[in-house]
Amino acid sequence: MKLFHEAESKYYELLTYLVNARKSFTSQELNELALEYFEGEIDYEVWDVLFSKKDGEEVLFKYENNAYQIMLEGEIPIRSTLVEKQAAKNLIQNEYVVCFLQEETIDKLKTKLETIEAAWNESVVNVKRRNIANNILDRSGLYTVIKTVMNAIYAEKAIVYSNTLQDGTAFHNVSVFPVKIEYSLQNDMFRVSVYEPVEERFIRMDLSTMTDVSISEKKMVGLAKKYNDFIESNMKTIVLDVEPVSYIVERCFRLFSYYDRKAKFDIEDNRYQLEIRYLKFDEGEIIRNILSFGESVVVTSPEEVRKVVYERIKKAYERYD
Amino acid sequence: MALSDSKLLIRDYENIRHILRDVYMYGCFSREDFVAKGISGRKYDNEQRRITAYLPEDFIQKRRENKKVVLYCTYDKKESYSNKLAETYRNKSFTLFDVMSYFYVLHILSLETEATAAQILEDMPDYNEECIFTSATLRNKLDELENIGLIHSSKRDGNVYYSLSDDIWNDFSDDELLDIYQYVTYMRNTAVLEVPYFFLQQKLKLYMKVKRNCNPEEFSTIHYEHNHLFNVLDDCVVIEILSAIQMCKSMHLEVKSINGSYETDIIPIEIVHDSVYGRQFLLCMKRKEKEVSIIRIDRIIRAQIMDDVISDDKKYISEMKQLSEHCWSVSGFDQPLTKVIIEFYIKDNEYFVLRRLNKEKQHGSIEQILPEVYRYEIEVGDPTEMIPWIRSFGERAKVISSGEYQIEEQIKANWKKAVEKYEAFS
């Protein structure tokens, strides 16, 4: 099954949109649409062929009266390829389907895809060291919570909820403004960052502990910007020296690949340096990752983090000494 | 000007795969560094030009380091739901015949319930002098469109009739499609294979914009943490392996090695995905040597599905499944199990550490032996694989025993050297 295929080309997608729009386009309009549809640059060798102004070289559009006119009478039907249908088939077989789709939708999908034979089965992949949450039975309850919170974020409205903490403390009818839902692949956890209006602070909560979630009419505009400003003001930078041994460098760069980072390699000194920007609330995770490398990754700055790591390493050594 | 003049579109994804991985993961190598690693200057120039063109300029950037230009990628947590690297799969080269046949065949079949190749040929355009369809060229293209699932064919009365594949999204409401779109975005960011969900996501977005006048990107979405974006670059290999396993077929691989590359025939058993470093491994049986082997998937250059697995090999394979069950990650599957005992020192108010230990213990067991002291036992094939995990607990973990591997001595030496390094730095 070949993934790399022209049917999934960004040019085909744009052409489908253009033909189905059933209108003419100026060169400027086409360029603007390309910027909207394409993540990178326009390939002008391809562009000039697809939108040729010369007679006898037209593809789907003819250049007339300073605009591109569609030559094809009618629409282009939009159909899913086999690879896409295979992906849809795997959707319904995944245990997380109940977090996102209602039963009726799942049944419809099953019916639509029953003639599609599964070309691959993701369950043959043995995923190691991922912490799957054990509360599988609770996942169906997540559908309503996720949907309600996402609708509230979109509408910039507050939610009202109840929850019980691990120590047994229960809260009822609490009102907060949700800003962002996050899912951690490593911890198999949905969390929501919210703004608590009474204490005027942002907090992060485990979505699976929330019950009786509903949208309230209270609205707060501009919360996304306030949250981004909060994040920016709580970012820290750490600089690491990485031992120039290939498997250590590889492991280190893989582990920190999901942070905003900048790396330097000095070929003459054979030295690697990695600068990582992180949220100060994630410092515990950063330090754990640094400790995992033992003597092979050393914190060079900031001073206060270097001291913390040094103290912990010293105590760790003393355990054995 | 012809489509073949394009210097950016490519025929083979392998062209950019490895360079792009190095650019994303490391982002600190210059052209000279790549040449020193064995990649020709010309290849680097071509591929870095392509990579730069495929990806948005706020994602892929250049900077000067010590008089050299370094290509690197940025990671923005705010954009974590959209892996830009997947976009590189949308740059396959195509010909005039490819694009004209795609659009005109779909269009013609949307007007008719079904049509023969001859009937379709009558309605194919002839205004482009470089692209005049013949019966033979059209049949090739019809076969291609059928292979990718966009059209069907059926035989009747000695004729082959072509028709459009079903619109599987037609009966879903806008709300249902939005739910499906969100779910596809989730799967795209969490499944081992990303690209098929990425393609589905793009198609759904196009469908909703064109047919339902609704842009699903306007709605809020979930953001993702701890996602190893670079794994998408291996999807072209992973999908072949998963398909071979599903169909119970053997494979022919070309694999990178220190001296260049080598080729081997194998029977795939399972894929092991390590979530911490994002490494992916193929556990397989080498056909010639009849022995089990582990191959890093990011080192596989080419993977080709071959013939059916014979029943003797099938029996052997089914016995080898779950080989990695008692591995911490993937090493030591062929070794006798060794018991590792670790003490964890966790204060009563450090419940988050105990929670972490419970989540990450794998097939090990935990028992509280004293106030604030927990004993963890596990049997693994290769205890040395556990060392980074043990170290990540710092002073809270101490290895008590690990059989002949004596990893406690190695960890003690690591900490000693680390202390010396930090004290020298001060």
Chai-1 contact restraints between the chains, C-beta under 6 A:
chainA,res_idxA,chainB,res_idxB,connection_type,confidence,min_distance_angstrom,max_distance_angstrom,comment,restraint_id
A,M1,B,I239,contact,1.0,0.0,6.0,A-B,restraint_1
A,M1,B,S243,contact,1.0,0.0,6.0,A-B,restraint_2
A,L3,B,V195,contact,1.0,0.0,6.0,A-B,restraint_3
A,L3,B,D235,contact,1.0,0.0,6.0,A-B,restraint_4
A,L3,B,C236,contact,1.0,0.0,6.0,A-B,restraint_5
A,L3,B,I239,contact,1.0,0.0,6.0,A-B,restraint_6
A,F4,B,Y13,contact,1.0,0.0,6.0,A-B,restraint_7
A,F4,B,K92,contact,1.0,0.0,6.0,A-B,restraint_8
A,F4,B,C236,contact,1.0,0.0,6.0,A-B,restraint_9
A,H5,B,K92,contact,1.0,0.0,6.0,A-B,restraint_10
A,E6,B,K92,contact,1.0,0.0,6.0,A-B,restraint_11
A,E6,B,F94,contact,1.0,0.0,6.0,A-B,restraint_12
A,E6,B,D98,contact,1.0,0.0,6.0,A-B,restraint_13
A,A7,B,I148,contact,1.0,0.0,6.0,A-B,restraint_14
A,E8,B,R90,contact,1.0,0.0,6.0,A-B,restraint_15
A,E8,B,F199,contact,1.0,0.0,6.0,A-B,restraint_16
A,S9,B,R90,contact,1.0,0.0,6.0,A-B,restraint_17
A,S9,B,K92,contact,1.0,0.0,6.0,A-B,restraint_18
A,K10,B,R90,contact,1.0,0.0,6.0,A-B,restraint_19
A,E13,B,L206,contact,1.0,0.0,6.0,A-B,restraint_20
A,N20,B,V210,contact,1.0,0.0,6.0,A-B,restraint_21
A,E39,B,P56,contact,1.0,0.0,6.0,A-B,restraint_22
A,E39,B,E87,contact,1.0,0.0,6.0,A-B,restraint_23
A,G40,B,A53,contact,1.0,0.0,6.0,A-B,restraint_24
A,G40,B,Y54,contact,1.0,0.0,6.0,A-B,restraint_25
A,G40,B,L55,contact,1.0,0.0,6.0,A-B,restraint_26
A,E41,B,A53,contact,1.0,0.0,6.0,A-B,restraint_27
A,D43,B,S6,contact,1.0,0.0,6.0,A-B,restraint_28
A,D43,B,L8,contact,1.0,0.0,6.0,A-B,restraint_29
A,E45,B,D5,contact,1.0,0.0,6.0,A-B,restraint_30
A,E45,B,S6,contact,1.0,0.0,6.0,A-B,restraint_31
A,V46,B,S6,contact,1.0,0.0,6.0,A-B,restraint_32
A,D48,B,M1,contact,1.0,0.0,6.0,A-B,restraint_33
A,V49,B,M1,contact,1.0,0.0,6.0,A-B,restraint_34
A,V49,B,L3,contact,1.0,0.0,6.0,A-B,restraint_35
A,G56,B,E129,contact,1.0,0.0,6.0,A-B,restraint_36
A,E58,B,Y127,contact,1.0,0.0,6.0,A-B,restraint_37
A,E58,B,N128,contact,1.0,0.0,6.0,A-B,restraint_38
A,L60,B,F103,contact,1.0,0.0,6.0,A-B,restraint_39
A,L72,B,H107,contact,1.0,0.0,6.0,A-B,restraint_40
A,G74,B,H107,contact,1.0,0.0,6.0,A-B,restraint_41
A,I76,B,F103,contact,1.0,0.0,6.0,A-B,restraint_42
A,I76,B,L106,contact,1.0,0.0,6.0,A-B,restraint_43
A,I76,B,H107,contact,1.0,0.0,6.0,A-B,restraint_44
A,P77,B,L106,contact,1.0,0.0,6.0,A-B,restraint_45
A,P77,B,S110,contact,1.0,0.0,6.0,A-B,restraint_46
A,P77,B,L164,contact,1.0,0.0,6.0,A-B,restraint_47
A,I78,B,Y207,contact,1.0,0.0,6.0,A-B,restraint_48
A,R79,B,L150,contact,1.0,0.0,6.0,A-B,restraint_49
A,R79,B,S165,contact,1.0,0.0,6.0,A-B,restraint_50
A,S80,B,K203,contact,1.0,0.0,6.0,A-B,restraint_51
A,T81,B,I148,contact,1.0,0.0,6.0,A-B,restraint_52
A,T81,B,G149,contact,1.0,0.0,6.0,A-B,restraint_53
A,L82,B,I148,contact,1.0,0.0,6.0,A-B,restraint_54
A,L82,B,G149,contact,1.0,0.0,6.0,A-B,restraint_55
A,V83,B,P196,contact,1.0,0.0,6.0,A-B,restraint_56
A,V83,B,F199,contact,1.0,0.0,6.0,A-B,restraint_57
A,E84,B,F199,contact,1.0,0.0,6.0,A-B,restraint_58
A,E84,B,L200,contact,1.0,0.0,6.0,A-B,restraint_59
A,E84,B,K203,contact,1.0,0.0,6.0,A-B,restraint_60
A,A87,B,P196,contact,1.0,0.0,6.0,A-B,restraint_61
A,A87,B,Y197,contact,1.0,0.0,6.0,A-B,restraint_62
A,A87,B,L200,contact,1.0,0.0,6.0,A-B,restraint_63
A,F100,B,D179,contact,1.0,0.0,6.0,A-B,restraint_64
A,F100,B,Q182,contact,1.0,0.0,6.0,A-B,restraint_65
A,F100,B,Y183,contact,1.0,0.0,6.0,A-B,restraint_66
A,L101,B,D179,contact,1.0,0.0,6.0,A-B,restraint_67
A,L101,B,Y183,contact,1.0,0.0,6.0,A-B,restraint_68
A,T105,B,E176,contact,1.0,0.0,6.0,A-B,restraint_69
A,K112,B,I168,contact,1.0,0.0,6.0,A-B,restraint_70
A,A119,B,S243,contact,1.0,0.0,6.0,A-B,restraint_71
A,W120,B,L242,contact,1.0,0.0,6.0,A-B,restraint_72
A,W120,B,S243,contact,1.0,0.0,6.0,A-B,restraint_73
A,W120,B,Q246,contact,1.0,0.0,6.0,A-B,restraint_74
A,N121,B,Q246,contact,1.0,0.0,6.0,A-B,restraint_75
A,E122,B,V192,contact,1.0,0.0,6.0,A-B,restraint_76
A,V124,B,I245,contact,1.0,0.0,6.0,A-B,restraint_77
A,V124,B,E270,contact,1.0,0.0,6.0,A-B,restraint_78
A,V125,B,V192,contact,1.0,0.0,6.0,A-B,restraint_79
A,V125,B,I271,contact,1.0,0.0,6.0,A-B,restraint_80
A,V125,B,H273,contact,1.0,0.0,6.0,A-B,restraint_81
A,N126,B,E270,contact,1.0,0.0,6.0,A-B,restraint_82
A,N126,B,V272,contact,1.0,0.0,6.0,A-B,restraint_83
A,N126,B,S324,contact,1.0,0.0,6.0,A-B,restraint_84
A,V127,B,H273,contact,1.0,0.0,6.0,A-B,restraint_85
A,K128,B,D274,contact,1.0,0.0,6.0,A-B,restraint_86
A,K128,B,S329,contact,1.0,0.0,6.0,A-B,restraint_87
A,R129,B,D274,contact,1.0,0.0,6.0,A-B,restraint_88
A,R129,B,S275,contact,1.0,0.0,6.0,A-B,restraint_89
A,R129,B,V276,contact,1.0,0.0,6.0,A-B,restraint_90
A,R130,B,S275,contact,1.0,0.0,6.0,A-B,restraint_91
A,N131,B,K359,contact,1.0,0.0,6.0,A-B,restraint_92
A,M150,B,S220,contact,1.0,0.0,6.0,A-B,restraint_93
A,I153,B,S220,contact,1.0,0.0,6.0,A-B,restraint_94
A,Y154,B,F219,contact,1.0,0.0,6.0,A-B,restraint_95
A,Y154,B,S220,contact,1.0,0.0,6.0,A-B,restraint_96
A,K180,B,H223,contact,1.0,0.0,6.0,A-B,restraint_97
A,I181,B,I222,contact,1.0,0.0,6.0,A-B,restraint_98
A,E182,B,H223,contact,1.0,0.0,6.0,A-B,restraint_99
A,E182,B,E225,contact,1.0,0.0,6.0,A-B,restraint_100
A,Y183,B,I222,contact,1.0,0.0,6.0,A-B,restraint_101
A,Y183,B,Y224,contact,1.0,0.0,6.0,A-B,restraint_102
A,S184,B,E225,contact,1.0,0.0,6.0,A-B,restraint_103
A,S184,B,H226,contact,1.0,0.0,6.0,A-B,restraint_104
A,L185,B,T190,contact,1.0,0.0,6.0,A-B,restraint_105
A,L185,B,H226,contact,1.0,0.0,6.0,A-B,restraint_106
A,L185,B,N227,contact,1.0,0.0,6.0,A-B,restraint_107
A,Q186,B,H226,contact,1.0,0.0,6.0,A-B,restraint_108
A,Q186,B,S275,contact,1.0,0.0,6.0,A-B,restraint_109
A,R251,B,Y277,contact,1.0,0.0,6.0,A-B,restraint_110
A,F253,B,M25,contact,1.0,0.0,6.0,A-B,restraint_111
A,F253,B,Y26,contact,1.0,0.0,6.0,A-B,restraint_112
A,R254,B,Y277,contact,1.0,0.0,6.0,A-B,restraint_113
A,R254,B,G278,contact,1.0,0.0,6.0,A-B,restraint_114
A,L255,B,Y277,contact,1.0,0.0,6.0,A-B,restraint_115
A,S257,B,M25,contact,1.0,0.0,6.0,A-B,restraint_116
A,Y258,B,H226,contact,1.0,0.0,6.0,A-B,restraint_117
A,Y258,B,N227,contact,1.0,0.0,6.0,A-B,restraint_118
A,D260,B,Y75,contact,1.0,0.0,6.0,A-B,restraint_119
A,A263,B,Y26,contact,1.0,0.0,6.0,A-B,restraint_120
A,A263,B,G27,contact,1.0,0.0,6.0,A-B,restraint_121
A,A263,B,C28,contact,1.0,0.0,6.0,A-B,restraint_122
A,K264,B,C28,contact,1.0,0.0,6.0,A-B,restraint_123
A,K264,B,E65,contact,1.0,0.0,6.0,A-B,restraint_124
A,F265,B,C28,contact,1.0,0.0,6.0,A-B,restraint_125
A,R288,B,S392,contact,1.0,0.0,6.0,A-B,restraint_126
A,L291,B,R391,contact,1.0,0.0,6.0,A-B,restraint_127
A,L291,B,S392,contact,1.0,0.0,6.0,A-B,restraint_128
A,L291,B,G394,contact,1.0,0.0,6.0,A-B,restraint_129
A,S292,B,P388,contact,1.0,0.0,6.0,A-B,restraint_130
A,S292,B,R391,contact,1.0,0.0,6.0,A-B,restraint_131
A,S292,B,S392,contact,1.0,0.0,6.0,A-B,restraint_132
A,G294,B,R391,contact,1.0,0.0,6.0,A-B,restraint_133
A,G294,B,N414,contact,1.0,0.0,6.0,A-B,restraint_134
A,G294,B,A418,contact,1.0,0.0,6.0,A-B,restraint_135
A,E295,B,N414,contact,1.0,0.0,6.0,A-B,restraint_136
A,E295,B,K417,contact,1.0,0.0,6.0,A-B,restraint_137
A,E295,B,A418,contact,1.0,0.0,6.0,A-B,restraint_138
A,E295,B,K421,contact,1.0,0.0,6.0,A-B,restraint_139
A,V298,B,K421,contact,1.0,0.0,6.0,A-B,restraint_140
A,Y310,B,Y422,contact,1.0,0.0,6.0,A-B,restraint_141
A,R312,B,G394,contact,1.0,0.0,6.0,A-B,restraint_142
A,R312,B,E395,contact,1.0,0.0,6.0,A-B,restraint_143
A,I313,B,W415,contact,1.0,0.0,6.0,A-B,restraint_144
A,I313,B,A418,contact,1.0,0.0,6.0,A-B,restraint_145
A,I313,B,V419,contact,1.0,0.0,6.0,A-B,restraint_146
A,K314,B,V419,contact,1.0,0.0,6.0,A-B,restraint_147
A,K315,B,E395,contact,1.0,0.0,6.0,A-B,restraint_148
A,A316,B,G394,contact,1.0,0.0,6.0,A-B,restraint_149
A,A316,B,E395,contact,1.0,0.0,6.0,A-B,restraint_150
A,A316,B,W415,contact,1.0,0.0,6.0,A-B,restraint_151
A,Y317,B,W415,contact,1.0,0.0,6.0,A-B,restraint_152
A,Y317,B,K416,contact,1.0,0.0,6.0,A-B,restraint_153
A,Y317,B,V419,contact,1.0,0.0,6.0,A-B,restraint_154
A,R319,B,K398,contact,1.0,0.0,6.0,A-B,restraint_155
A,Y320,B,K412,contact,1.0,0.0,6.0,A-B,restraint_156
